[in-house]
Amino acid sequence: MAILSAYLFAFGYAPVAAQDVRGPVTNLPLPRYVSMKAAEGNVRRGPSLTHRIDWVFKRRGMPLQITAEYGNWRKVQDRDGAGGWVHYALLSGVRTVLIESEMLPVYARPDPNSTVNAHFETGVVARLGACSLDWCRISAGGYKGWTLKANLWGVDPSEIRE
C-alpha cells in the first residue's frame, strides 16, 4: 500500500488529508517552493526525457512550487498553476517570490508607518529573506525591505523564516 501511495503521489495524486507530507526522494516537505536556476527549462508531460515537452520556462529565478517527486524529476507549477515535470538540476533552493500587487510598498521595517524604501511592480521577481507571520523581507533591483506576505506568491501564509 505504501508503494502504491508513493507512486500515486509522485504523479500528482495527493491524499485528501495529507499532513506533513514528505517527498519520497528527498524527504523534504511537499508542497514546497523553489526557484528556477536555469535561464530555460523544459516542462515535460511526465518524469523522463521520453515524455513530450509541453512548454519551456524562460525566466531565471522564477518561483515555482514543487508538488511531487519521482527520481531526478520534480513536478512543479507556477503562480498560474501551469506546470509539469522538470529535471531537478534546473531548480534551486534559493527562495524567490513574485510580487502580486501593483506598486507594492517595500518598507524599512515590518511596520506600515516606517519609511518606504521602494515600490515594486506586479510581476517583479524578488529574493525572499526572513518572514514573520505577516511580513517578509525581500530584495530586487538593489532595493530591499519589508512588505506584507499577503502580496507575495512563493511563500506559504503560515511560513516563518529567519
DSSP file (Angstrom, degrees, kcal/mol; ACC not computed):
  #  RESIDUE AA STRUCTURE BP1 BP2  ACC     N-H-->O    O-->H-N    N-H-->O    O-->H-N    TCO  KAPPA ALPHA  PHI   PSI    X-CA   Y-CA   Z-CA
    1    1 A M     >        0   0    0      0, 0.0     4,-2.6     0, 0.0     5,-0.2   0.000 360.0 360.0 360.0 -40.9    0.0    0.0    0.0
    2    2 A A  H  >  +     0   0    0      2,-0.2     4,-2.4     1,-0.2     5,-0.2   0.879 360.0  50.2 -63.8 -37.8    2.8    2.4    0.9
    3    3 A I  H  > S+     0   0    0      2,-0.2     4,-2.4     1,-0.2    -1,-0.2   0.922 111.4  48.0 -67.1 -43.4    4.5    1.8   -2.5
    4    4 A L  H  > S+     0   0    0      2,-0.2     4,-2.8     1,-0.2     5,-0.2   0.914 111.9  50.2 -62.2 -42.8    1.2    2.5   -4.4
    5    5 A S  H  X S+     0   0    0     -4,-2.6     4,-2.6     2,-0.2    -2,-0.2   0.919 111.3  47.9 -61.5 -44.7    0.6    5.7   -2.3
    6    6 A A  H  X S+     0   0    0     -4,-2.4     4,-2.3     2,-0.2    -1,-0.2   0.901 113.1  49.0 -63.5 -40.8    4.1    7.0   -3.1
    7    7 A Y  H  X S+     0   0    0     -4,-2.4     4,-1.2     2,-0.2    -2,-0.2   0.941 113.0  46.2 -64.5 -47.7    3.6    6.2   -6.8
    8    8 A L  H  <>S+     0   0    0     -4,-2.8     5,-2.6     1,-0.2     3,-0.4   0.907 113.7  49.2 -61.4 -42.3    0.3    7.9   -6.9
    9    9 A F  H ><5S+     0   0    0     -4,-2.6     3,-2.0     1,-0.2    -1,-0.2   0.894 104.7  58.5 -65.5 -39.1    1.6   10.9   -5.1
   10   10 A A  H 3<5S+     0   0    0     -4,-2.3    -1,-0.2     1,-0.3    -2,-0.2   0.809 106.5  49.9 -60.2 -29.4    4.6   11.2   -7.4
   11   11 A F  T 3<5S-     0   0    0     -4,-1.2    -1,-0.3    -3,-0.4    -2,-0.2   0.190 130.9 -90.7 -99.2  17.7    2.2   11.6  -10.3
   12   12 A G  T < 5S+     0   0    0     -3,-2.0     2,-1.0     1,-0.2    -3,-0.2   0.534  86.0 127.3  96.9   6.2    0.2   14.3   -8.6
   13   13 A Y      < -     0   0    0     -5,-2.6    -1,-0.2    -6,-0.2    -2,-0.1  -0.779  40.9-170.0 -99.3  93.7   -2.5   12.4   -6.8
   14   14 A A        -     0   0    0     -2,-1.0    54,-0.0     1,-0.1     2,-0.0  -0.550  27.4-104.9 -84.9 145.4   -2.2   13.7   -3.3
   15   15 A P    >   -     0   0    0      0, 0.0     3,-1.1     0, 0.0    -1,-0.1  -0.360  28.8-122.0 -63.7 150.0   -4.1   12.1   -0.4
   16   16 A V  T 3  S+     0   0    0      1,-0.3     2,-0.2    -2,-0.0    -2,-0.1   0.903 108.1  35.8 -63.2 -44.2   -7.1   14.1    0.8
   17   17 A A  T 3  S+     0   0    0      2,-0.1     2,-0.4     0, 0.0    -1,-0.3  -0.287  81.6 164.0-107.2  47.8   -6.0   14.6    4.4
   18   18 A A    <   +     0   0    0     -3,-1.1     2,-0.4    -2,-0.2     3,-0.1  -0.504   8.5 176.1 -71.0 123.3   -2.2   14.9    3.8
   19   19 A Q        -     0   0    0     -2,-0.4    -2,-0.1     1,-0.2    -1,-0.0  -0.998  67.3  -5.2-130.3 132.6   -0.4   16.4    6.7
   20   20 A D  S    S-     0   0    0     -2,-0.4     2,-0.3     1,-0.2    -1,-0.2   0.922  84.3-172.7  51.5  49.1    3.3   16.8    6.9
   21   21 A V        -     0   0    0      9,-0.4     9,-2.4    -3,-0.1     2,-0.4  -0.550   4.8-157.9 -74.7 135.8    3.7   15.1    3.6
   22   22 A R  B     -A   29   0A   0     -2,-0.3     6,-0.1     7,-0.2    -1,-0.0  -0.902  22.5-105.2-117.6 144.8    7.3   14.4    2.6
   23   23 A G     >  -     0   0    0      5,-3.1     4,-1.6    -2,-0.4    47,-0.1  -0.434  22.9-134.2 -66.3 138.9    8.8   13.7   -0.8
   24   24 A P  T  4 S+     0   0    0      0, 0.0    -1,-0.1     0, 0.0    46,-0.0   0.688 102.6  37.8 -68.7 -17.6    9.7   10.1   -1.5
   25   25 A V  T  4 S+     0   0    0      3,-0.1    47,-0.0    46,-0.0    -2,-0.0   0.875 131.8  20.0 -97.2 -51.3   13.0   11.1   -2.9
   26   26 A T  T  4 S-     0   0    0      2,-0.1    -4,-0.0     3,-0.0     0, 0.0   0.646  85.9-134.4 -96.6 -18.0   14.3   14.0   -0.9
   27   27 A N     <  +     0   0    0     -4,-1.6     3,-0.1     1,-0.3     0, 0.0   0.670  62.1 135.8  63.5  18.5   12.2   13.6    2.3
   28   28 A L        -     0   0    0      1,-0.1    -5,-3.1    -6,-0.1    -1,-0.3  -0.593  65.4 -81.2 -89.6 158.1   11.6   17.4    2.1
   29   29 A P  B     -A   22   0A   0      0, 0.0    -7,-0.2     0, 0.0    -1,-0.1  -0.230  49.5-115.4 -61.3 145.7    8.1   18.8    2.6
   30   30 A L  S    S+     0   0    0     -9,-2.4    -9,-0.4     1,-0.1     2,-0.1  -0.997  94.6  32.0-126.6 135.6    5.5   18.7   -0.2
   31   31 A P  S    S+     0   0    0      0, 0.0     2,-0.3     0, 0.0    36,-0.2   0.679  86.2 153.0 -72.9 164.1    4.4   21.1   -1.5
   32   32 A R  E     -B   66   0B   0     34,-1.6    34,-3.3    -2,-0.1     2,-0.3  -0.967  38.6-112.4-150.2 162.2    7.4   23.4   -1.2
   33   33 A Y  E     +B   65   0B   0     -2,-0.3     2,-0.2    32,-0.2    32,-0.2  -0.780  36.3 156.4-104.1 144.6    8.8   26.4   -3.0
   34   34 A V  E     -B   64   0B   0     30,-2.6    30,-2.4    -2,-0.3     2,-0.3  -0.748  31.4-117.8-140.7-173.0   12.0   26.6   -5.1
   35   35 A S  E     -BC  63  92B   0     57,-2.4    57,-2.8    28,-0.3     2,-0.6  -0.932  29.8 -96.1-133.6 162.2   13.2   28.9   -7.9
   36   36 A M  E     - C   0  91B   0     26,-1.8    25,-3.4    -2,-0.3    55,-0.2  -0.665  33.0-174.9 -78.1 116.6   14.2   28.3  -11.5
   37   37 A K        +     0   0    0     53,-2.6    54,-0.2    -2,-0.6    -1,-0.2   0.863  63.5  65.1 -79.7 -37.7   18.0   28.1  -11.6
   38   38 A A  S    S-     0   0    0     52,-1.3    23,-0.2     1,-0.1    21,-0.1  -0.424  81.2-127.6 -87.2 159.3   18.4   27.9  -15.4
   39   39 A A  S    S+     0   0    0      1,-0.2     2,-0.3    21,-0.1    21,-0.2   0.760 100.3  22.3 -73.3 -25.7   17.5   30.6  -17.9
   40   40 A E        -     0   0    0     18,-0.1     2,-0.3    19,-0.1    18,-0.2  -0.997  67.9-179.1-141.3 142.9   15.4   28.0  -19.7
   41   41 A G  E     -D   57   0B   0     16,-2.2    16,-2.8    -2,-0.3     2,-0.2  -0.940  24.8-129.4-147.5 123.7   13.8   24.8  -18.6
   42   42 A N  E     -D   56   0B   0     -2,-0.3     2,-0.6    14,-0.2    45,-0.3  -0.488  17.9-150.0 -69.2 135.0   11.8   22.2  -20.5
   43   43 A V  E     -D   55   0B   0     12,-2.9    11,-2.8    -2,-0.2    12,-1.2  -0.943  20.1-162.4-109.0 116.6    8.5   21.3  -18.8
   44   44 A R  E     -DE  53  85B   0     41,-3.1    41,-2.8    -2,-0.6     9,-0.2  -0.594  29.4-125.2-105.0 160.6    7.5   17.8  -19.7
   45   45 A R  S    S+     0   0    0      7,-2.3     8,-0.1    -2,-0.2    -1,-0.1   0.751  94.9  12.4 -72.1 -25.4    4.3   15.8  -19.5
   46   46 A G  S    S-     0   0    0      2,-0.3     2,-1.7     6,-0.3     5,-0.2  -0.892  94.6 -82.1-146.2 173.9    5.9   13.1  -17.4
   47   47 A P  S    S+     0   0    0      0, 0.0     2,-0.3     0, 0.0    25,-0.1  -0.368  95.5  62.2 -85.4  61.0    9.1   12.4  -15.4
   48   48 A S  S >  S-     0   0    0     -2,-1.7     3,-1.1    37,-0.1    -2,-0.3  -0.967  86.3-106.0-167.3 164.8   11.6   11.4  -18.1
   49   49 A L  T 3  S+     0   0    0     -2,-0.3     4,-0.1     1,-0.2    -1,-0.0   0.668 114.2  65.7 -69.4 -17.0   13.3   12.6  -21.2
   50   50 A T  T 3  S+     0   0    0      2,-0.1    -1,-0.2    -6,-0.0     2,-0.2   0.657  82.6  94.7 -80.8 -14.5   11.0   10.4  -23.3
   51   51 A H  S <  S-     0   0    0     -3,-1.1    -3,-0.0    -5,-0.2     0, 0.0  -0.501  88.1 -96.9 -78.4 148.0    7.9   12.5  -22.3
   52   52 A R        -     0   0    0     -2,-0.2    -7,-2.3    -8,-0.1     2,-0.6  -0.284  31.3-119.5 -62.9 143.2    6.8   15.3  -24.6
   53   53 A I  E     -D   44   0B   0     -9,-0.2    -9,-0.3     1,-0.2     3,-0.1  -0.778  26.6-175.0 -83.1 119.8    7.8   18.9  -23.8
   54   54 A D  E     -     0   0B   0    -11,-2.8     2,-0.3    -2,-0.6    -1,-0.2   0.848  62.9 -33.6 -85.1 -36.8    4.7   20.9  -23.2
   55   55 A W  E     -D   43   0B   0    -12,-1.2   -12,-2.9   -14,-0.0     2,-0.4  -0.952  58.9-106.6-166.7-178.5    6.4   24.3  -22.9
   56   56 A V  E     -D   42   0B   0     -2,-0.3     2,-0.4   -14,-0.2   -14,-0.2  -0.987  18.6-137.7-127.7 125.6    9.6   26.0  -21.7
   57   57 A F  E     -D   41   0B   0    -16,-2.8   -16,-2.2    -2,-0.4     3,-0.0  -0.689  23.2-178.3 -75.1 132.7   10.0   28.1  -18.6
   58   58 A K        +     0   0    0     -2,-0.4     2,-0.4   -18,-0.2   -18,-0.1  -0.131  46.6  92.5-128.3  38.0   12.2   31.1  -19.7
   59   59 A R    >   -     0   0    0    -21,-0.1     3,-2.0   -18,-0.1   -23,-0.3  -0.832  63.4-143.6-138.3 100.5   12.6   33.2  -16.5
   60   60 A R  T 3  S+     0   0    0     -2,-0.4   -23,-0.2     1,-0.3   -21,-0.1  -0.334  89.1  21.0 -58.1 136.7   15.7   32.6  -14.3
   61   61 A G  T 3  S+     0   0    0    -25,-3.4    -1,-0.3     1,-0.3   -24,-0.1   0.343  83.7 151.4  87.3  -6.6   14.8   33.0  -10.6
   62   62 A M    <   -     0   0    0     -3,-2.0   -26,-1.8   -26,-0.2    -1,-0.3  -0.355  49.0-117.9 -60.7 131.2   11.0   32.4  -11.2
   63   63 A P  E     -B   35   0B   0      0, 0.0     2,-0.3     0, 0.0    16,-0.3  -0.491  37.7-179.4 -71.0 140.8    9.4   31.0   -8.0
   64   64 A L  E     -B   34   0B   0    -30,-2.4   -30,-2.6    -2,-0.2     2,-0.5  -0.958  23.6-131.0-136.5 154.0    7.9   27.5   -8.5
   65   65 A Q  E     -BF  33  77B   0     12,-2.6    12,-1.5    -2,-0.3     2,-0.5  -0.938  15.6-143.4-109.7 125.0    6.1   25.1   -6.2
   66   66 A I  E     +BF  32  76B   0    -34,-3.3   -34,-1.6    -2,-0.5    10,-0.2  -0.752  25.0 169.3 -84.6 127.2    7.1   21.5   -6.2
   67   67 A T  E     +     0   0B   0      8,-3.1     2,-0.3    -2,-0.5     9,-0.2   0.556  62.2  10.4-113.6 -14.3    4.1   19.3   -5.7
   68   68 A A  E     - F   0  75B   0      7,-1.1     7,-2.4   -57,-0.1     2,-0.3  -0.986  58.3-147.2-159.8 161.9    5.6   15.8   -6.4
   69   69 A E  E     + F   0  74B   0     -2,-0.3     2,-0.2     5,-0.2     5,-0.2  -0.978  14.5 170.8-134.1 145.9    8.9   14.0   -6.9
   70   70 A Y  E >   - F   0  73B   0      3,-2.4     3,-2.1    -2,-0.3     2,-0.1  -0.763  65.1 -56.6-154.6 108.3   10.0   11.0   -8.9
   71   71 A G  T 3  S-     0   0    0      1,-0.3    -1,-0.2    -2,-0.2   -46,-0.0  -0.382 122.1 -14.3  58.2-127.1   13.7   10.1   -9.2
   72   72 A N  T 3  S+     0   0    0    -25,-0.1    16,-3.0    -2,-0.1     2,-0.3   0.211 121.7  94.5 -89.1  15.0   15.5   13.1  -10.6
   73   73 A W  E <   -FG  70  87B   0     -3,-2.1    -3,-2.4    14,-0.2     2,-0.4  -0.838  54.7-162.6-114.4 145.6   12.3   14.8  -11.6
   74   74 A R  E     -FG  69  86B   0     12,-2.8    12,-2.5    -2,-0.3     2,-0.6  -0.991  17.2-136.9-127.0 131.7   10.1   17.3   -9.8
   75   75 A K  E     +FG  68  85B   0     -7,-2.4    -8,-3.1    -2,-0.4    -7,-1.1  -0.793  37.6 177.6 -85.5 121.7    6.5   18.2  -10.7
   76   76 A V  E     -FG  66  84B   0      8,-3.0     8,-1.5    -2,-0.6     2,-0.3  -0.823  19.9-165.5-125.2 160.0    6.3   22.0  -10.5
   77   77 A Q  E     -FG  65  83B   0    -12,-1.5   -12,-2.6    -2,-0.3     6,-0.2  -0.993  13.8-137.9-142.9 150.6    3.7   24.7  -11.0
   78   78 A D    >   -     0   0    0      4,-2.8     3,-2.0    -2,-0.3   -14,-0.1  -0.227  47.1 -77.5 -93.1-172.2    3.9   28.4  -11.4
   79   79 A R  T 3  S+     0   0    0    -16,-0.3   -15,-0.1     1,-0.3    75,-0.1   0.797 131.8  50.5 -58.3 -31.7    1.7   31.1   -9.9
   80   80 A D  T 3  S-     0   0    0      2,-0.1    -1,-0.3     1,-0.0     3,-0.1   0.411 119.8-106.7 -88.9   1.7   -1.0   30.4  -12.5
   81   81 A G  S <  S+     0   0    0     -3,-2.0     2,-0.3     1,-0.3    -2,-0.1   0.442  75.7 137.4  87.4  -0.4   -1.0   26.7  -11.9
   82   82 A A        +     0   0    0     -5,-0.1    -4,-2.8     1,-0.0    -1,-0.3  -0.582  28.6 103.3 -78.1 140.9    0.8   25.9  -15.2
   83   83 A G  E     + G   0  77B   0     -2,-0.3     2,-0.3    -6,-0.2    -6,-0.2  -0.970  31.7 179.0 177.7-161.5    3.5   23.3  -14.9
   84   84 A G  E     - G   0  76B   0     -8,-1.5    -8,-3.0    -2,-0.3     2,-0.4  -0.953  54.1 -28.8 164.4-153.4    4.7   19.8  -15.4
   85   85 A W  E     +EG  44  75B   0    -41,-2.8   -41,-3.1    -2,-0.3     2,-0.3  -0.790  52.3 175.1 -99.8 131.5    7.9   17.8  -14.8
   86   86 A V  E     - G   0  74B   0    -12,-2.5   -12,-2.8    -2,-0.4     2,-0.2  -0.945  38.3-100.1-129.0 153.2   11.3   19.3  -14.8
   87   87 A H  E >   - G   0  73B   0     -2,-0.3     3,-2.0   -45,-0.3   -14,-0.2  -0.500  31.7-124.9 -70.9 140.0   14.7   17.9  -14.0
   88   88 A Y  G >  S+     0   0    0    -16,-3.0     3,-1.7     1,-0.3    -1,-0.1   0.758 105.3  70.4 -60.1 -25.9   15.9   18.7  -10.5
   89   89 A A  G 3  S+     0   0    0    -17,-0.3    -1,-0.3     1,-0.3   -16,-0.1   0.690  91.9  59.9 -66.6 -17.0   19.2   20.2  -11.9
   90   90 A L  G <  S+     0   0    0     -3,-2.0   -53,-2.6   -53,-0.1   -52,-1.3   0.507  97.5  77.6 -85.8  -4.9   17.2   23.1  -13.3
   91   91 A L  E <   -C   36   0B   0     -3,-1.7     2,-0.3   -55,-0.2   -55,-0.2  -0.734  61.6-157.7-111.1 155.0   15.9   24.1   -9.9
   92   92 A S  E     -C   35   0B   0    -57,-2.8   -57,-2.4    -2,-0.3    -2,-0.0  -0.954  23.1-138.5-129.4 147.6   17.4   26.0   -7.0
   93   93 A G  S    S+     0   0    0     -2,-0.3     2,-0.3   -59,-0.2   -60,-0.1   0.525  71.9 115.3 -78.9  -6.6   16.7   26.1   -3.2
   94   94 A V        -     0   0    0    -59,-0.1     2,-0.4     1,-0.1    -2,-0.2  -0.505  69.5-128.8 -64.8 126.8   17.2   29.9   -3.3
   95   95 A R        +     0   0    0     -2,-0.3    33,-2.5    33,-0.3     2,-0.3  -0.649  34.3 168.4 -90.2 132.7   13.9   31.3   -2.5
   96   96 A T  E     -H  127   0C   0     -2,-0.4     2,-0.3    31,-0.3    31,-0.2  -0.891  15.4-153.0-130.5 163.7   12.2   34.0   -4.6
   97   97 A V  E     -H  126   0C   0     29,-2.7    29,-2.5    -2,-0.3     2,-0.5  -0.933  14.9-125.9-134.8 159.9    8.7   35.4   -4.7
   98   98 A L  E     -HI 125 153C   0     55,-2.8    55,-2.2    -2,-0.3     2,-0.4  -0.923  26.9-124.2-107.3 130.0    6.5   37.0   -7.3
   99   99 A I  E     - I   0 152C   0     25,-2.4    24,-2.8    -2,-0.5    53,-0.2  -0.595  26.9-177.9 -74.9 128.0    5.0   40.5   -6.5
  100  100 A E        +     0   0    0     51,-2.7     2,-0.4    -2,-0.4    52,-0.1   0.384  55.6  73.2-110.4   1.8    1.2   40.3   -6.8
  101  101 A S  S >  S-     0   0    0     50,-0.5     3,-0.9    20,-0.1     2,-0.3  -0.932  83.8-110.5-120.3 142.9    0.3   43.9   -6.1
  102  102 A E  T 3  S-     0   0    0     -2,-0.4    19,-0.2     1,-0.3    18,-0.1  -0.521  98.8  -4.9 -70.5 130.9    0.7   47.0   -8.3
  103  103 A M  T 3  S-     0   0    0     -2,-0.3    -1,-0.3     1,-0.2    18,-0.2   0.920  87.3-160.7  50.4  53.3    3.3   49.4   -6.9
  104  104 A L  E <   -J  120   0C   0     16,-2.9    16,-2.4    -3,-0.9     2,-0.2  -0.473  14.2-125.0 -66.4 122.3    3.8   47.3   -3.7
  105  105 A P  E     -J  119   0C   0      0, 0.0     2,-0.6     0, 0.0    43,-0.3  -0.502  17.6-157.0 -71.8 136.7    5.4   49.4   -1.0
  106  106 A V  E     -J  118   0C   0     12,-2.9    11,-3.0    -2,-0.2    12,-1.3  -0.968  17.4-153.5-115.7 114.7    8.6   48.0    0.5
  107  107 A Y  E     -JK 116 146C   0     39,-3.5    39,-3.2    -2,-0.6     9,-0.2  -0.476  24.3-125.2 -94.2 157.5    9.2   49.4    4.0
  108  108 A A  S    S+     0   0    0      7,-2.7     8,-0.1    37,-0.2    -1,-0.1   0.820  99.6  16.1 -66.3 -32.4   12.4   49.9    6.0
  109  109 A R  S    S-     0   0    0      2,-0.4     2,-2.9     6,-0.3     5,-0.2  -0.887  97.8 -89.9-134.4 164.3   10.9   47.9    8.9
  110  110 A P  S    S+     0   0    0      0, 0.0    37,-0.1     0, 0.0    25,-0.1  -0.365  97.5  97.6 -74.9  66.1    7.9   45.5    9.1
  111  111 A D  S >  S-     0   0    0     -2,-2.9     3,-2.2    35,-0.1    -2,-0.4  -0.922  71.4-141.9-156.2 121.6    5.7   48.4   10.0
  112  112 A P  T 3  S+     0   0    0      0, 0.0     4,-0.0     0, 0.0    -1,-0.0   0.621 103.3  60.1 -66.3  -9.7    3.4   50.3    7.6
  113  113 A N  T 3  S+     0   0    0      2,-0.1     3,-0.1    -6,-0.0     2,-0.1   0.451  88.7  94.0 -93.5  -1.5    4.4   53.6    9.4
  114  114 A S  S <  S-     0   0    0     -3,-2.2     2,-0.0    -5,-0.2     0, 0.0  -0.304  92.3 -69.4 -83.9 174.0    8.1   53.2    8.6
  115  115 A T        -     0   0    0     -8,-0.1    -7,-2.7     1,-0.1     2,-0.6  -0.322  45.0-124.2 -63.3 139.7    9.9   54.7    5.7
  116  116 A V  E     -J  107   0C   0     -9,-0.2    -9,-0.3     1,-0.2     3,-0.1  -0.800  23.8-173.8 -87.0 119.4    9.1   53.4    2.2
  117  117 A N  E     -     0   0C   0    -11,-3.0     2,-0.3    -2,-0.6   -10,-0.2   0.821  63.0 -27.7 -80.5 -33.9   12.3   52.2    0.6
  118  118 A A  E     -J  106   0C   0    -12,-1.3   -12,-2.9    25,-0.1     2,-0.4  -0.971  52.4-118.7-167.4 170.5   10.8   51.4   -2.8
  119  119 A H  E     -J  105   0C   0     -2,-0.3     2,-0.4   -14,-0.2   -16,-0.1  -1.000  25.7-153.3-124.4 131.1    7.7   50.3   -4.7
  120  120 A F  E     -J  104   0C   0    -16,-2.4   -16,-2.9    -2,-0.4     2,-0.1  -0.866  14.1-129.1-106.3 138.5    7.8   47.1   -6.7
  121  121 A E    >   -     0   0    0     -2,-0.4     3,-1.7   -18,-0.2   -22,-0.2  -0.398  37.5 -82.9 -80.0 159.0    5.6   46.5   -9.7
  122  122 A T  T 3  S+     0   0    0      1,-0.2   -22,-0.2   -22,-0.1    -1,-0.1  -0.364 116.1  27.2 -57.0 135.7    3.4   43.5  -10.3
  123  123 A G  T 3  S+     0   0    0    -24,-2.8    -1,-0.2     1,-0.3     2,-0.1   0.309  82.1 140.8  92.7  -9.0    5.3   40.6  -11.7
  124  124 A V    <   -     0   0    0     -3,-1.7   -25,-2.4   -25,-0.1     2,-0.6  -0.454  48.5-136.5 -65.4 137.4    8.7   41.5  -10.2
  125  125 A V  E     -H   98   0C   0    -27,-0.2     2,-0.3    -2,-0.1   -27,-0.2  -0.880  28.7-175.0 -95.4 122.5   10.7   38.5   -9.0
  126  126 A A  E     -H   97   0C   0    -29,-2.5   -29,-2.7    -2,-0.6     2,-0.3  -0.885  28.8-110.5-120.1 149.7   12.3   39.3   -5.6
  127  127 A R  E     -HL  96 139C   0     12,-2.9    12,-1.5    -2,-0.3     2,-0.4  -0.601  35.9-130.8 -75.2 135.9   14.7   37.4   -3.4
  128  128 A L  E     + L   0 138C   0    -33,-2.5   -33,-0.3    -2,-0.3    10,-0.2  -0.768  33.0 165.5 -95.5 131.4   13.0   36.2   -0.2
  129  129 A G  E     -     0   0C   0      8,-3.2    -1,-0.1    -2,-0.4     9,-0.1   0.055  50.9 -12.7-111.5-136.1   14.6   36.7    3.1
  130  130 A A  E     -     0   0C   0     32,-0.2     7,-3.3     6,-0.1    -1,-0.4  -0.307  60.4-164.4 -68.0 150.6   13.2   36.5    6.7
  131  131 A C  E     -ML 161 136C   0     30,-2.2    30,-2.0     5,-0.3     5,-0.3  -0.999  10.1-168.4-138.9 136.3    9.4   36.2    7.2
  132  132 A S        -     0   0    0      3,-2.9    29,-0.0    -2,-0.4    17,-0.0  -0.303  55.9 -77.7 -98.1-166.3    7.3   36.6   10.2
  133  133 A L  S    S+     0   0    0      1,-0.2    26,-0.1    -2,-0.1     3,-0.0   0.878 128.6  13.8 -63.8 -36.4    3.6   35.6   10.3
  134  134 A D  S    S+     0   0    0     15,-0.1    15,-3.2     1,-0.1    16,-0.5   0.653 121.5  56.6-113.0 -20.9    2.5   38.7    8.3
  135  135 A W  E     - N   0 148C   0     13,-0.3    -3,-2.9    14,-0.1     2,-0.3  -0.841  53.1-166.9-121.7 150.5    5.7   40.3    6.9
  136  136 A C  E     -LN 131 147C   0     11,-2.6    11,-2.3    -2,-0.3     2,-0.5  -0.992  21.3-130.3-133.4 145.3    8.6   39.2    4.6
  137  137 A R  E     + N   0 146C   0     -7,-3.3    -8,-3.2    -2,-0.3     2,-0.3  -0.822  37.8 173.7 -89.9 127.8   11.9   40.8    3.9
  138  138 A I  E     -LN 128 145C   0      7,-3.0     7,-2.1    -2,-0.5     2,-0.3  -0.887  16.7-162.8-132.4 162.3   12.5   41.0    0.1
  139  139 A S  E     +LN 127 144C   0    -12,-1.5   -12,-2.9    -2,-0.3     2,-0.3  -0.995  16.5 152.8-147.9 143.9   15.1   42.4   -2.3
  140  140 A A  E >   + N   0 143C   0      3,-2.5     3,-2.1    -2,-0.3   -14,-0.1  -0.923  66.1   8.9-164.8 142.5   15.2   43.2   -6.0
  141  141 A G  T 3  S-     0   0    0      1,-0.3     3,-0.1    -2,-0.3   -15,-0.0   0.766 129.9 -54.5  58.8  29.0   17.0   45.7   -8.3
  142  142 A G  T 3  S+     0   0    0      1,-0.3     2,-0.3     0, 0.0    -1,-0.3   0.446 116.8 109.0  85.4  -0.7   19.3   46.9   -5.5
  143  143 A Y  E <   + N   0 140C   0     -3,-2.1    -3,-2.5     2,-0.0     2,-0.3  -0.845  42.1 175.3-109.1 147.1   16.3   47.7   -3.2
  144  144 A K  E     + N   0 139C   0     -2,-0.3     2,-0.3    -5,-0.2    -5,-0.2  -0.979  16.4 106.3-147.3 159.6   15.4   45.8    0.0
  145  145 A G  E     - N   0 138C   0     -7,-2.1    -7,-3.0    -2,-0.3     2,-0.3  -0.984  58.0 -53.4 162.3-162.7   12.9   46.0    2.8
  146  146 A W  E     +KN 107 137C   0    -39,-3.2   -39,-3.5    -2,-0.3     2,-0.3  -0.814  42.1 169.1-112.1 144.1    9.8   44.5    4.3
  147  147 A T  E     - N   0 136C   0    -11,-2.3   -11,-2.6    -2,-0.3     2,-0.2  -0.962  44.8 -80.3-145.7 164.0    6.3   44.0    2.8
  148  148 A L  E >   - N   0 135C   0     -2,-0.3     3,-1.7   -43,-0.3   -13,-0.3  -0.474  33.3-137.5 -68.8 131.9    3.1   42.2    3.7
  149  149 A K  G >  S+     0   0    0    -15,-3.2     3,-2.1     1,-0.3    -1,-0.1   0.804  98.0  71.9 -58.8 -32.8    3.3   38.5    2.9
  150  150 A A  G 3  S+     0   0    0    -16,-0.5    -1,-0.3     1,-0.3   -15,-0.1   0.675  92.3  58.3 -61.0 -16.9   -0.2   38.5    1.5
  151  151 A N  G <  S+     0   0    0     -3,-1.7   -51,-2.7   -50,-0.0   -50,-0.5   0.253  96.7  80.3 -95.2  11.7    1.1   40.4   -1.5
  152  152 A L  E <   -I   99   0C   0     -3,-2.1     2,-0.5   -53,-0.2     3,-0.3  -0.914  60.6-153.7-123.1 144.0    3.6   37.7   -2.5
  153  153 A W  E    S+I   98   0C   0    -55,-2.2   -55,-2.8    -2,-0.4     3,-0.1  -0.978  78.3  52.3-112.8 130.1    3.4   34.4   -4.3
  154  154 A G  S    S+     0   0    0     -2,-0.5     2,-0.3     1,-0.3    -1,-0.1   0.427  92.2  78.7 125.5   7.8    6.0   31.8   -3.4
  155  155 A V  S    S-     0   0    0     -3,-0.3    -1,-0.3    -6,-0.1    -3,-0.1  -0.990  78.7-117.8-143.8 134.4    5.7   31.8    0.3
  156  156 A D    >   -     0   0    0     -2,-0.3     3,-1.6     1,-0.1    -3,-0.0  -0.446  25.0-121.1 -71.6 144.7    3.1   30.0    2.4
  157  157 A P  T 3  S+     0   0    0      0, 0.0    -1,-0.1     0, 0.0    -8,-0.1   0.813 113.6  40.8 -55.0 -34.0    0.8   32.2    4.6
  158  158 A S  T 3  S+     0   0    0      2,-0.0     2,-0.2   -24,-0.0   -24,-0.1   0.419  88.2 122.6 -95.6   2.1    1.9   30.4    7.8
  159  159 A E    <   -     0   0    0     -3,-1.6     2,-0.4   -26,-0.1    -4,-0.0  -0.461  42.2-165.5 -72.4 131.2    5.6   30.1    6.8
  160  160 A I        -     0   0    0     -2,-0.2     2,-0.4   -24,-0.0   -28,-0.2  -0.967   8.2-176.8-115.1 130.8    8.1   31.7    9.2
  161  161 A R  B      M  131   0C   0    -30,-2.0   -30,-2.2    -2,-0.4   -32,-0.1  -0.982 360.0 360.0-129.8 141.3   11.7   32.2    8.0
  162  162 A E              0   0    0     -2,-0.4   -32,-0.2   -32,-0.2    -1,-0.1   0.395 360.0 360.0-104.6 360.0   14.7   33.5    9.9
